[in-house]
Amino acid sequence: MENAQPKRTIRPIGQIGVGEKVGFGLGDFACNLIYASLSSYLLFFYTDVFGLSAGAASLLFLVVRFIDAFSDPIIGFFVDKSNTRWGKYRPFLLYGAIPFAILAVLCFTVPSFGGVGKLAYAYVTYILLSVCYTFVNVPYGSLTSAMTNDQQESVSLTTYRTFLANVGQVIVAFFVPFLADLFTKSMGAAKGWQLTMVIMGVMGGLLLWGCFFSTNERVKVPAAHTKIKVKDVFEQLLHNRPLVILCIFFFVIYGVKSIVSSTGIYYVTYYVGRADLVKWYSLAGTLPALAFIPAIPWLANHMTKFQLIIVSVAADIIGMVGLFFARPEWIVWIFISRGIASVGNGMISAYMWALIPETVEYGEYKTNKRMGGVIYAIIGFVFKCGNALGGMIPGLVLSATGYVATTQHQTAGALHGIVIATTIVPIIIYFIAIFSMKFYNLDKETYKRISAELKERNAKELAEEAAANEEK
């Protein structure tokens, strides 16, 4: 049964206040405290603290993503069919916060048993955390298209979201290794990492609640557009070309992001030989982007989508080239290169999430079905596959080039493998992203026309529904 949403002051579309935009951004702040910790440190935790081999850890990442292939669309389908007195998407933030925080801690916990049981524990906890992440992140992402159907406002919301997501990444980049190192000195590596994730988990849970209490769902669509069947998912993939292209782009970009995140600690610890600089290197990979993300709405108004993407990717590639040619003692050069790459990657992240709401609109325009949950679940599955790529490829490269965990002095081959995984592999993958976006057929003028037609069509259907309800 559909419940009425409690009365609250809700600003109309096109007039969302700064407070609500900040509140919306708290959701990605929360998710990134956990997601960035997984991307940056879980592979290292598994190999150097938990006790898995690089090959076993890589297989674990691959298996979890395979399970996501089945769970993500199911969860997205479930989200789209839900409706409560708090709206369609917001309740998942309320109820998902506590299990999300607990599972994050369990994932970074070393159990007392060993052998097969220990490996099984790693699989179970990572799988459950991945599924829980989907239950939180899919409705959170879908919330954008429920808060507004104004394109410029969507870009603005995404800018706040990405800015605060990067704040979360800055915290993870600096404080996770700092706290883990601090606690490790007094209680050992296993307890040190566990306590660090307790702090991240509690912060993440509280921020998700903050997002729930400060946002509103205001976009109204005809009831028939929300009655989703399984076949509608395939219809969406068949007719929504921008979604398919964006999926390819997300897969590639998150593959690059995760490869760079997971190899950074190896690059600084072993190639540069300065483990004490890991937190500063991670900080340089996130902090510079914060200065440029607020400019995304302006750039989006003055550049085409493809131009903005090219500029962003080019900056990231330039930074990686600098890291490739850097010698271990060139510390300033390394940090400048890392900062340049950060700006490019941050701009890409800020803008590509703003494109998803328009694929929701395009899909509704083509199929008369508004499938925000399903679309975000598809995107979520795709970027988690990219994340798995980031965990799998570096592990395979390290294993193939002779990396030995916890050995202070790696072989020349292992060091070369670390540099290749950190720079050349991501650069090659980036060209796939550039090529794919040439086929994205939803330019500004096309979207503006489609959005106007859809609003007019939906207004007519809503009026007809209201008249039919009055007759009853």
DRENDO-1510 file (C-alpha; in Angstrom, 1 decimal, always signed):
<recs>
REC; n; res; u; v; w
REC; 1; MET; +0.0; +0.0; +0.0 .
REC; 2; GLU; +1.3; +3.5; -0.9 .
REC; 3; ASN; +1.7; +5.7; +2.2 .
REC; 4; ALA; +1.5; +9.5; +2.3 .
REC; 5; GLN; +4.8; +11.3; +3.0 .
REC; 6; PRO; +4.8; +13.3; +6.2 .
REC; 7; LYS; +4.2; +17.0; +5.8 .
REC; 8; ARG; +7.4; +19.0; +5.6 .
REC; 9; THR; +8.6; +22.2; +4.0 .
REC; 10; ILE; +9.8; +21.2; +0.5 .
REC; 11; ARG; +11.3; +23.8; -1.9 .
REC; 12; PRO; +10.0; +23.4; -5.5 .
REC; 13; ILE; +12.2; +22.1; -8.4 .
REC; 14; GLY; +14.7; +24.7; -9.5 .
REC; 15; GLN; +14.9; +26.2; -6.0 .
REC; 16; ILE; +16.7; +23.6; -3.9 .
REC; 17; GLY; +18.5; +25.3; -1.1 .
REC; 18; VAL; +22.2; +25.0; -0.2 .
REC; 19; GLY; +21.4; +23.2; +3.1 .
REC; 20; GLU; +19.6; +20.4; +1.2 .
REC; 21; LYS; +22.3; +20.2; -1.4 .
REC; 22; VAL; +24.9; +19.8; +1.4 .
REC; 23; GLY; +22.7; +17.2; +3.1 .
REC; 24; PHE; +22.5; +15.3; -0.2 .
REC; 25; GLY; +26.3; +15.4; -0.5 .
REC; 26; LEU; +26.6; +13.8; +3.0 .
REC; 27; GLY; +25.4; +10.6; +1.5 .
REC; 28; ASP; +28.4; +10.3; -0.8 .
REC; 29; PHE; +30.7; +11.6; +1.9 .
REC; 30; ALA; +29.5; +8.6; +4.0 .
REC; 31; CYS; +29.8; +6.0; +1.1 .
REC; 32; ASN; +33.3; +7.2; +0.3 .
REC; 33; LEU; +34.6; +6.8; +3.8 .
REC; 34; ILE; +33.9; +3.0; +3.3 .
REC; 35; TYR; +34.3; +2.7; -0.5 .
REC; 36; ALA; +37.6; +4.6; -0.7 .
REC; 37; SER; +38.9; +2.6; +2.2 .
REC; 38; LEU; +38.1; -0.6; +0.3 .
REC; 39; SER; +39.6; +0.7; -3.0 .
REC; 40; SER; +42.8; +2.0; -1.5 .
REC; 41; TYR; +43.6; -0.4; +1.3 .
REC; 42; LEU; +41.7; -3.6; +1.1 .
REC; 43; LEU; +44.1; -5.3; -1.3 .
REC; 44; PHE; +47.1; -4.2; +0.9 .
REC; 45; PHE; +45.2; -5.3; +4.1 .
REC; 46; TYR; +44.5; -8.8; +2.6 .
REC; 47; THR; +48.1; -9.3; +1.4 .
REC; 48; ASP; +50.1; -7.7; +4.2 .
REC; 49; VAL; +47.9; -8.0; +7.3 .
REC; 50; PHE; +45.2; -10.6; +6.7 .
REC; 51; GLY; +47.7; -13.0; +5.2 .
REC; 52; LEU; +46.2; -13.8; +1.7 .
REC; 53; SER; +48.5; -14.2; -1.3 .
REC; 54; ALA; +48.2; -11.6; -4.1 .
REC; 55; GLY; +46.7; -14.2; -6.4 .
REC; 56; ALA; +44.1; -15.3; -3.8 .
REC; 57; ALA; +43.1; -11.7; -3.1 .
REC; 58; SER; +42.7; -11.0; -6.8 .
REC; 59; LEU; +40.4; -14.0; -7.2 .
REC; 60; LEU; +38.4; -12.8; -4.3 .
REC; 61; PHE; +37.8; -9.4; -5.9 .
REC; 62; LEU; +36.7; -11.2; -9.1 .
REC; 63; VAL; +34.3; -13.6; -7.4 .
REC; 64; VAL; +32.6; -10.8; -5.5 .
REC; 65; ARG; +32.0; -8.8; -8.7 .
REC; 66; PHE; +30.5; -11.9; -10.3 .
REC; 67; ILE; +28.0; -12.2; -7.4 .
REC; 68; ASP; +27.3; -8.5; -7.9 .
REC; 69; ALA; +26.3; -9.3; -11.5 .
REC; 70; PHE; +23.2; -11.1; -10.1 .
REC; 71; SER; +22.5; -9.1; -6.9 .
REC; 72; ASP; +22.7; -5.5; -8.2 .
REC; 73; PRO; +19.9; -5.6; -10.8 .
REC; 74; ILE; +17.7; -7.5; -8.3 .
REC; 75; ILE; +18.3; -4.8; -5.7 .
REC; 76; GLY; +17.7; -2.1; -8.3 .
REC; 77; PHE; +14.4; -3.7; -9.3 .
REC; 78; PHE; +13.4; -4.0; -5.6 .
REC; 79; VAL; +14.2; -0.3; -5.0 .
REC; 80; ASP; +12.1; +0.8; -8.0 .
REC; 81; LYS; +9.1; -1.2; -6.8 .
REC; 82; SER; +9.3; +0.2; -3.2 .
REC; 83; ASN; +7.3; +3.1; -1.8 .
REC; 84; THR; +7.0; +4.3; +1.8 .
REC; 85; ARG; +5.7; +7.3; +3.8 .
REC; 86; TRP; +9.3; +8.6; +3.5 .
REC; 87; GLY; +9.5; +8.2; -0.2 .
REC; 88; LYS; +11.0; +5.7; -2.6 .
REC; 89; TYR; +14.7; +6.0; -2.0 .
REC; 90; ARG; +15.4; +7.8; +1.3 .
REC; 91; PRO; +14.4; +5.0; +3.7 .
REC; 92; PHE; +17.3; +2.8; +2.5 .
REC; 93; LEU; +19.7; +5.4; +3.9 .
REC; 94; LEU; +17.9; +5.2; +7.2 .
REC; 95; TYR; +17.8; +1.5; +7.6 .
REC; 96; GLY; +21.1; +0.6; +5.8 .
REC; 97; ALA; +23.4; +2.9; +7.8 .
REC; 98; ILE; +24.0; +0.5; +10.7 .
REC; 99; PRO; +24.7; -2.8; +8.8 .
REC; 100; PHE; +26.8; -0.9; +6.4 .
REC; 101; ALA; +29.0; +0.4; +9.2 .
REC; 102; ILE; +29.2; -3.0; +10.9 .
REC; 103; LEU; +30.2; -4.9; +7.8 .
REC; 104; ALA; +32.9; -2.3; +7.0 .
REC; 105; VAL; +34.5; -3.1; +10.3 .
REC; 106; LEU; +34.1; -6.9; +9.8 .
REC; 107; CYS; +35.8; -6.7; +6.4 .
REC; 108; PHE; +38.9; -5.2; +8.0 .
REC; 109; THR; +39.0; -7.7; +10.9 .
REC; 110; VAL; +41.4; -10.7; +11.1 .
REC; 111; PRO; +39.5; -13.7; +12.5 .
REC; 112; SER; +41.1; -16.0; +15.1 .
REC; 113; PHE; +40.8; -19.1; +13.0 .
REC; 114; GLY; +43.1; -19.9; +10.0 .
REC; 115; GLY; +43.3; -21.9; +6.8 .
REC; 116; VAL; +40.1; -22.4; +4.8 .
REC; 117; GLY; +37.9; -20.8; +7.5 .
REC; 118; LYS; +39.9; -17.6; +7.3 .
REC; 119; LEU; +39.6; -17.5; +3.6 .
REC; 120; ALA; +35.8; -18.2; +3.8 .
REC; 121; TYR; +35.5; -15.4; +6.4 .
REC; 122; ALA; +37.1; -12.9; +3.9 .
REC; 123; TYR; +34.7; -14.1; +1.1 .
REC; 124; VAL; +31.5; -13.8; +3.3 .
REC; 125; THR; +32.3; -10.4; +4.8 .
REC; 126; TYR; +33.3; -8.8; +1.5 .
REC; 127; ILE; +30.3; -10.2; -0.3 .
REC; 128; LEU; +27.9; -9.0; +2.4 .
REC; 129; LEU; +29.5; -5.6; +2.5 .
REC; 130; SER; +29.3; -5.3; -1.3 .
REC; 131; VAL; +25.5; -6.2; -1.3 .
REC; 132; CYS; +24.9; -3.8; +1.6 .
REC; 133; TYR; +26.7; -1.1; -0.3 .
REC; 134; THR; +24.4; -1.6; -3.2 .
REC; 135; PHE; +21.3; -1.4; -0.9 .
REC; 136; VAL; +22.6; +2.0; +0.2 .
REC; 137; ASN; +24.3; +3.4; -2.8 .
REC; 138; VAL; +21.7; +2.6; -5.5 .
REC; 139; PRO; +18.8; +4.4; -3.8 .
REC; 140; TYR; +21.2; +7.2; -2.8 .
REC; 141; GLY; +22.2; +7.7; -6.5 .
REC; 142; SER; +18.6; +7.4; -7.6 .
REC; 143; LEU; +17.7; +10.2; -5.2 .
REC; 144; THR; +19.1; +12.8; -7.6 .
REC; 145; SER; +16.4; +12.1; -10.2 .
REC; 146; ALA; +13.8; +12.1; -7.5 .
REC; 147; MET; +14.9; +15.5; -6.1 .
REC; 148; THR; +14.9; +17.4; -9.4 .
REC; 149; ASN; +14.4; +17.0; -13.2 .
REC; 150; ASP; +16.2; +20.3; -13.9 .
REC; 151; GLN; +19.5; +19.6; -15.7 .
REC; 152; GLN; +21.4; +22.5; -14.2 .
REC; 153; GLU; +20.2; +21.7; -10.8 .
REC; 154; SER; +21.3; +18.1; -11.3 .
REC; 155; VAL; +24.8; +19.3; -12.1 .
REC; 156; SER; +24.7; +21.5; -9.0 .
REC; 157; LEU; +23.6; +18.6; -6.8 .
REC; 158; THR; +26.3; +16.3; -8.3 .
REC; 159; THR; +28.9; +19.0; -7.7 .
REC; 160; TYR; +28.0; +19.2; -4.0 .
REC; 161; ARG; +27.9; +15.4; -3.9 .
REC; 162; THR; +31.3; +15.0; -5.6 .
REC; 163; PHE; +32.9; +17.8; -3.5 .
REC; 164; LEU; +31.9; +16.1; -0.3 .
REC; 165; ALA; +32.8; +12.7; -1.7 .
REC; 166; ASN; +36.3; +14.0; -2.2 .
REC; 167; VAL; +36.3; +15.4; +1.3 .
REC; 168; GLY; +35.6; +11.8; +2.3 .
REC; 169; GLN; +38.5; +10.6; +0.1 .
REC; 170; VAL; +40.8; +13.2; +1.6 .
REC; 171; ILE; +39.9; +11.9; +5.1 .
REC; 172; VAL; +40.5; +8.3; +4.0 .
REC; 173; ALA; +43.7; +9.2; +2.1 .
REC; 174; PHE; +45.3; +10.9; +5.1 .
REC; 175; PHE; +43.7; +9.6; +8.3 .
REC; 176; VAL; +43.2; +5.9; +7.5 .
REC; 177; PRO; +47.0; +5.2; +7.0 .
REC; 178; PHE; +47.8; +7.7; +9.8 .
REC; 179; LEU; +45.4; +6.0; +12.3 .
REC; 180; ALA; +46.3; +2.5; +11.2 .
REC; 181; ASP; +50.0; +3.2; +11.7 .
REC; 182; LEU; +49.3; +4.9; +15.0 .
REC; 183; PHE; +47.2; +2.1; +16.4 .
REC; 184; THR; +49.5; -0.6; +14.9 .
REC; 185; LYS; +52.4; +0.7; +17.0 .
REC; 186; SER; +50.4; +0.2; +20.2 .
REC; 187; MET; +48.2; -2.9; +19.5 .
REC; 188; GLY; +49.5; -4.6; +16.3 .
REC; 189; ALA; +48.4; -4.3; +12.7 .
REC; 190; ALA; +45.2; -6.4; +12.9 .
REC; 191; LYS; +43.7; -4.5; +15.8 .
REC; 192; GLY; +45.0; -1.2; +14.4 .
REC; 193; TRP; +43.2; -1.6; +11.1 .
REC; 194; GLN; +40.1; -2.8; +12.8 .
REC; 195; LEU; +39.9; +0.2; +15.1 .
REC; 196; THR; +40.6; +2.5; +12.2 .
REC; 197; MET; +37.6; +1.1; +10.4 .
REC; 198; VAL; +35.4; +1.4; +13.5 .
REC; 199; ILE; +36.0; +5.1; +13.3 .
REC; 200; MET; +35.2; +5.3; +9.6 .
REC; 201; GLY; +32.1; +3.1; +10.0 .
REC; 202; VAL; +30.6; +5.2; +12.8 .
REC; 203; MET; +31.2; +8.4; +10.8 .
REC; 204; GLY; +29.7; +6.8; +7.7 .
REC; 205; GLY; +26.5; +5.6; +9.5 .
REC; 206; LEU; +25.9; +9.0; +11.1 .
REC; 207; LEU; +26.4; +10.9; +7.8 .
REC; 208; LEU; +23.9; +8.6; +6.0 .
REC; 209; TRP; +21.3; +9.5; +8.6 .
REC; 210; GLY; +22.1; +13.2; +8.0 .
REC; 211; CYS; +21.4; +12.7; +4.3 .
REC; 212; PHE; +18.1; +11.0; +5.1 .
REC; 213; PHE; +16.9; +13.8; +7.4 .
REC; 214; SER; +17.9; +16.7; +5.1 .
REC; 215; THR; +16.7; +15.7; +1.6 .
REC; 216; ASN; +13.3; +15.5; -0.1 .
REC; 217; GLU; +11.8; +13.6; -3.0 .
REC; 218; ARG; +9.8; +16.0; -5.1 .
REC; 219; VAL; +9.7; +14.8; -8.8 .
REC; 220; LYS; +6.2; +13.3; -9.5 .
REC; 221; VAL; +5.7; +10.8; -12.3 .
REC; 222; PRO; +2.6; +9.0; -13.5 .
REC; 223; ALA; +1.9; +5.8; -11.6 .
REC; 224; ALA; +2.1; +3.7; -14.7 .
REC; 225; HIS; +5.7; +4.8; -15.2 .
REC; 226; THR; +6.7; +3.2; -11.9 .
REC; 227; LYS; +5.1; -0.2; -12.4 .
REC; 228; ILE; +8.2; -2.1; -13.4 .
REC; 229; LYS; +8.5; -5.7; -14.7 .
REC; 230; VAL; +11.6; -7.7; -15.4 .
REC; 231; LYS; +11.2; -7.4; -19.1 .
REC; 232; ASP; +11.4; -3.6; -18.7 .
REC; 233; VAL; +15.0; -3.9; -17.6 .
REC; 234; PHE; +15.9; -5.5; -21.0 .
REC; 235; GLU; +13.8; -2.8; -22.8 .
REC; 236; GLN; +15.9; -0.2; -21.0 .
REC; 237; LEU; +19.2; -1.6; -22.2 .
REC; 238; LEU; +17.8; -2.1; -25.7 .
REC; 239; HIS; +16.5; +1.5; -26.2 .
REC; 240; ASN; +18.6; +3.6; -23.8 .
REC; 241; ARG; +21.8; +4.1; -25.8 .
REC; 242; PRO; +23.2; +6.9; -23.6 .
REC; 243; LEU; +23.0; +4.4; -20.6 .
REC; 244; VAL; +24.9; +1.7; -22.4 .
REC; 245; ILE; +27.7; +4.1; -23.4 .
REC; 246; LEU; +27.8; +5.6; -19.9 .
REC; 247; CYS; +28.1; +2.1; -18.5 .
REC; 248; ILE; +31.3; +1.5; -20.6 .
REC; 249; PHE; +32.6; +4.9; -19.4 .
REC; 250; PHE; +32.0; +4.1; -15.8 .
REC; 251; PHE; +33.6; +0.7; -16.0 .
REC; 252; VAL; +36.8; +2.2; -17.5 .
REC; 253; ILE; +37.0; +5.2; -15.2 .
REC; 254; TYR; +36.4; +3.2; -12.0 .
REC; 255; GLY; +38.8; +0.6; -13.2 .
REC; 256; VAL; +41.5; +3.3; -13.5 .
REC; 257; LYS; +40.5; +5.0; -10.2 .
REC; 258; SER; +40.8; +1.7; -8.4 .
REC; 259; ILE; +44.0; +0.6; -10.0 .
REC; 260; VAL; +45.6; +3.9; -9.1 .
REC; 261; SER; +44.2; +3.8; -5.5 .
REC; 262; SER; +45.3; +0.2; -4.8 .
REC; 263; THR; +48.8; +0.6; -6.3 .
REC; 264; GLY; +49.6; +3.9; -4.7 .
REC; 265; ILE; +50.6; +2.4; -1.3 .
REC; 266; TYR; +52.9; -0.1; -3.1 .
REC; 267; TYR; +54.4; +2.7; -5.3 .
REC; 268; VAL; +55.3; +4.9; -2.3 .
REC; 269; THR; +56.3; +2.1; +0.1 .
REC; 270; TYR; +58.4; +0.0; -2.3 .
REC; 271; TYR; +59.3; +2.1; -5.4 .
REC; 272; VAL; +59.9; +5.4; -3.7 .
REC; 273; GLY; +61.0; +3.6; -0.5 .
REC; 274; ARG; +59.2; +6.1; +1.8 .
REC; 275; ALA; +56.4; +4.3; +3.6 .
REC; 276; ASP; +56.1; +7.4; +5.8 .
REC; 277; LEU; +54.8; +9.4; +2.8 .
REC; 278; VAL; +51.9; +7.1; +2.0 .
REC; 279; LYS; +49.3; +9.3; +3.7 .
REC; 280; TRP; +50.7; +12.5; +2.0 .
REC; 281; TYR; +50.8; +10.8; -1.4 .
REC; 282; SER; +47.1; +9.7; -0.9 .
REC; 283; LEU; +46.2; +13.2; +0.2 .
REC; 284; ALA; +47.9; +14.6; -2.9 .
REC; 285; GLY; +45.6; +12.3; -4.9 .
REC; 286; THR; +42.4; +13.9; -3.6 .
REC; 287; LEU; +43.0; +17.3; -2.1 .
REC; 288; PRO; +43.9; +19.3; -5.3 .
REC; 289; ALA; +40.7; +18.2; -6.9 .
REC; 290; LEU; +38.6; +20.0; -4.3 .
REC; 291; ALA; +39.8; +23.4; -5.7 .
REC; 292; PHE; +38.5; +22.5; -9.2 .
REC; 293; ILE; +35.2; +20.6; -8.5 .
REC; 294; PRO; +33.2; +23.8; -7.7 .
REC; 295; ALA; +34.0; +25.0; -11.3 .
REC; 296; ILE; +32.2; +22.0; -12.9 .
REC; 297; PRO; +28.8; +23.8; -13.3 .
REC; 298; TRP; +30.5; +26.7; -15.1 .
REC; 299; LEU; +32.6; +24.4; -17.3 .
REC; 300; ALA; +29.5; +22.4; -18.1 .
REC; 301; ASN; +27.8; +25.6; -19.4 .
REC; 302; HIS; +30.8; +26.6; -21.5 .
REC; 303; MET; +32.0; +23.3; -23.0 .
REC; 304; THR; +30.5; +20.4; -24.7 .
REC; 305; LYS; +30.3; +17.1; -22.7 .
REC; 306; PHE; +33.0; +15.5; -24.9 .
REC; 307; GLN; +35.3; +18.5; -24.5 .
REC; 308; LEU; +35.0; +18.5; -20.7 .
REC; 309; ILE; +35.8; +14.8; -20.6 .
REC; 310; ILE; +38.8; +15.2; -22.9 .
REC; 311; VAL; +40.3; +18.0; -20.8 .
REC; 312; SER; +39.8; +16.0; -17.6 .
REC; 313; VAL; +41.2; +12.7; -18.9 .
REC; 314; ALA; +44.2; +14.6; -20.4 .
REC; 315; ALA; +45.1; +16.1; -17.0 .
REC; 316; ASP; +45.0; +12.7; -15.4 .
REC; 317; ILE; +47.2; +11.1; -18.1 .
REC; 318; ILE; +49.8; +14.0; -17.8 .
REC; 319; GLY; +50.1; +13.3; -14.1 .
REC; 320; MET; +50.5; +9.6; -14.7 .
REC; 321; VAL; +53.2; +10.2; -17.3 .
REC; 322; GLY; +55.0; +12.3; -14.7 .
REC; 323; LEU; +54.9; +9.4; -12.2 .
REC; 324; PHE; +56.2; +7.0; -14.8 .
REC; 325; PHE; +59.3; +9.0; -15.5 .
REC; 326; ALA; +59.9; +10.0; -11.9 .
REC; 327; ARG; +63.0; +8.6; -10.1 .
REC; 328; PRO; +62.4; +7.5; -6.5 .
REC; 329; GLU; +64.3; +10.5; -5.1 .
REC; 330; TRP; +62.3; +13.0; -7.1 .
REC; 331; ILE; +59.8; +13.6; -4.2 .
REC; 332; VAL; +58.6; +17.0; -5.3 .
REC; 333; TRP; +58.1; +15.9; -8.9 .
REC; 334; ILE; +56.1; +12.8; -7.7 .
REC; 335; PHE; +53.8; +14.9; -5.6 .
REC; 336; ILE; +53.2; +17.5; -8.4 .
REC; 337; SER; +52.4; +14.7; -10.8 .
REC; 338; ARG; +50.1; +13.1; -8.3 .
REC; 339; GLY; +48.3; +16.5; -7.8 .
REC; 340; ILE; +47.9; +17.0; -11.6 .
REC; 341; ALA; +46.4; +13.6; -12.0 .
REC; 342; SER; +44.1; +14.3; -9.0 .
REC; 343; VAL; +42.6; +17.3; -10.7 .
REC; 344; GLY; +41.8; +15.4; -13.9 .
REC; 345; ASN; +40.3; +12.5; -12.0 .
REC; 346; GLY; +38.3; +14.7; -9.7 .
REC; 347; MET; +36.8; +16.6; -12.7 .
REC; 348; ILE; +35.8; +13.3; -14.4 .
REC; 349; SER; +34.1; +12.0; -11.2 .
REC; 350; ALA; +32.2; +15.2; -10.6 .
REC; 351; TYR; +30.8; +15.4; -14.2 .
REC; 352; MET; +30.0; +11.8; -15.1 .
REC; 353; TRP; +27.7; +11.3; -12.1 .
REC; 354; ALA; +25.7; +14.3; -13.4 .
REC; 355; LEU; +25.0; +12.4; -16.6 .
REC; 356; ILE; +23.1; +9.6; -15.0 .
REC; 357; PRO; +19.8; +11.5; -14.2 .
REC; 358; GLU; +19.6; +12.4; -17.9 .
REC; 359; THR; +19.8; +8.8; -18.9 .
REC; 360; VAL; +16.9; +8.1; -16.5 .
REC; 361; GLU; +14.9; +10.8; -18.3 .
REC; 362; TYR; +15.9; +9.5; -21.7 .
REC; 363; GLY; +14.9; +6.0; -20.7 .
REC; 364; GLU; +11.5; +7.2; -19.5 .
REC; 365; TYR; +11.1; +9.2; -22.7 .
REC; 366; LYS; +11.8; +6.1; -24.8 .
REC; 367; THR; +9.9; +3.4; -22.8 .
REC; 368; ASN; +7.4; +5.3; -20.5 .
REC; 369; LYS; +9.1; +3.6; -17.5 .
REC; 370; ARG; +11.0; +5.6; -14.9 .
REC; 371; MET; +13.7; +3.2; -13.7 .
REC; 372; GLY; +16.0; +5.2; -11.5 .
REC; 373; GLY; +16.8; +2.4; -9.2 .
REC; 374; VAL; +17.5; -0.1; -11.9 .
REC; 375; ILE; +19.6; +2.3; -13.9 .
REC; 376; TYR; +21.7; +3.2; -10.8 .
REC; 377; ALA; +22.0; -0.5; -10.0 .
REC; 378; ILE; +23.3; -1.2; -13.4 .
REC; 379; ILE; +25.8; +1.7; -13.1 .
REC; 380; GLY; +26.7; +0.5; -9.6 .
REC; 381; PHE; +27.4; -3.0; -10.9 .
REC; 382; VAL; +29.5; -1.6; -13.7 .
REC; 383; PHE; +31.6; +0.7; -11.5 .
REC; 384; LYS; +32.1; -2.1; -9.0 .
REC; 385; CYS; +33.3; -4.3; -11.8 .
REC; 386; GLY; +35.7; -1.5; -12.5 .
REC; 387; ASN; +36.7; -1.5; -8.9 .
REC; 388; ALA; +37.3; -5.2; -9.1 .
REC; 389; LEU; +39.5; -4.6; -12.1 .
REC; 390; GLY; +41.5; -2.3; -9.8 .
REC; 391; GLY; +41.9; -5.0; -7.3 .
REC; 392; MET; +42.5; -7.8; -9.8 .
REC; 393; ILE; +45.0; -6.3; -12.3 .
REC; 394; PRO; +47.5; -4.9; -9.8 .
REC; 395; GLY; +47.4; -8.2; -7.9 .
REC; 396; LEU; +48.1; -10.2; -11.1 .
REC; 397; VAL; +50.9; -7.8; -12.1 .
REC; 398; LEU; +52.5; -8.0; -8.7 .
REC; 399; SER; +52.3; -11.8; -8.7 .
REC; 400; ALA; +53.7; -12.0; -12.2 .
REC; 401; THR; +56.6; -9.7; -11.5 .
REC; 402; GLY; +57.8; -11.4; -8.3 .
REC; 403; TYR; +56.3; -9.2; -5.6 .
REC; 404; VAL; +56.8; -10.7; -2.1 .
REC; 405; ALA; +54.5; -9.3; +0.7 .
REC; 406; THR; +56.2; -7.6; +3.6 .
REC; 407; THR; +59.7; -7.9; +2.0 .
REC; 408; GLN; +61.3; -4.5; +2.4 .
REC; 409; HIS; +63.6; -4.7; -0.7 .
REC; 410; GLN; +61.6; -5.9; -3.7 .
REC; 411; THR; +63.4; -7.2; -6.9 .
REC; 412; ALA; +63.9; -4.8; -9.9 .
REC; 413; GLY; +61.2; -6.8; -11.7 .
REC; 414; ALA; +58.7; -6.3; -8.9 .
REC; 415; LEU; +59.4; -2.6; -8.7 .
REC; 416; HIS; +59.0; -2.2; -12.5 .
REC; 417; GLY; +55.7; -4.1; -12.2 .
REC; 418; ILE; +54.5; -1.6; -9.5 .
REC; 419; VAL; +55.3; +1.4; -11.8 .
REC; 420; ILE; +53.6; -0.2; -14.8 .
REC; 421; ALA; +50.5; -1.0; -12.8 .
REC; 422; THR; +50.4; +2.5; -11.4 .
REC; 423; THR; +50.8; +4.4; -14.7 .
REC; 424; ILE; +51.0; +2.6; -18.0 .
REC; 425; VAL; +48.0; +0.3; -17.5 .
REC; 426; PRO; +45.6; +3.1; -16.5 .
REC; 427; ILE; +46.8; +5.3; -19.4 .
REC; 428; ILE; +46.0; +2.5; -21.9 .
REC; 429; ILE; +42.6; +1.9; -20.4 .
REC; 430; TYR; +41.8; +5.6; -20.5 .
REC; 431; PHE; +41.8; +5.5; -24.3 .
REC; 432; ILE; +38.8; +3.2; -24.2 .
REC; 433; ALA; +36.9; +5.8; -22.2 .
REC; 434; ILE; +37.6; +8.5; -24.7 .
REC; 435; PHE; +36.6; +6.3; -27.6 .
REC; 436; SER; +33.3; +5.2; -26.0 .
REC; 437; MET; +32.1; +8.7; -25.2 .
REC; 438; LYS; +32.2; +9.7; -28.9 .
REC; 439; PHE; +29.1; +7.5; -29.3 .
REC; 440; TYR; +27.2; +9.3; -26.5 .
REC; 441; ASN; +24.2; +10.7; -28.5 .
REC; 442; LEU; +22.6; +12.9; -25.8 .
REC; 443; ASP; +24.0; +16.4; -26.3 .
REC; 444; LYS; +22.7; +19.5; -24.5 .
REC; 445; GLU; +20.2; +20.5; -27.2 .
REC; 446; THR; +18.8; +17.0; -27.6 .
REC; 447; TYR; +18.4; +16.5; -23.9 .
REC; 448; LYS; +16.7; +19.9; -23.5 .
REC; 449; ARG; +14.2; +19.0; -26.2 .
REC; 450; ILE; +13.5; +15.5; -24.7 .
REC; 451; SER; +13.2; +16.8; -21.2 .
REC; 452; ALA; +10.6; +19.4; -22.2 .
REC; 453; GLU; +8.6; +16.9; -24.1 .
REC; 454; LEU; +8.7; +14.4; -21.2 .
REC; 455; LYS; +7.6; +17.0; -18.7 .
REC; 456; GLU; +4.6; +18.0; -20.9 .
REC; 457; ARG; +3.6; +14.4; -21.5 .
REC; 458; ASN; +3.9; +13.5; -17.8 .
REC; 459; ALA; +1.9; +16.6; -16.7 .
REC; 460; LYS; -0.9; +15.5; -19.0 .
REC; 461; GLU; -0.9; +11.9; -17.6 .
REC; 462; LEU; -0.8; +13.1; -14.0 .
REC; 463; ALA; -3.8; +15.4; -14.7 .
REC; 464; GLU; -5.7; +12.4; -16.2 .
REC; 465; GLU; -4.8; +10.2; -13.1 .
REC; 466; ALA; -6.0; +12.9; -10.7 .
REC; 467; ALA; -9.3; +13.2; -12.7 .
REC; 468; ALA; -9.8; +9.5; -12.6 .
REC; 469; ASN; -9.1; +9.4; -8.8 .
REC; 470; GLU; -11.7; +12.1; -8.2 .
REC; 471; GLU; -14.3; +10.1; -10.1 .
REC; 472; LYS; -13.7; +7.2; -7.8 .
</recs>
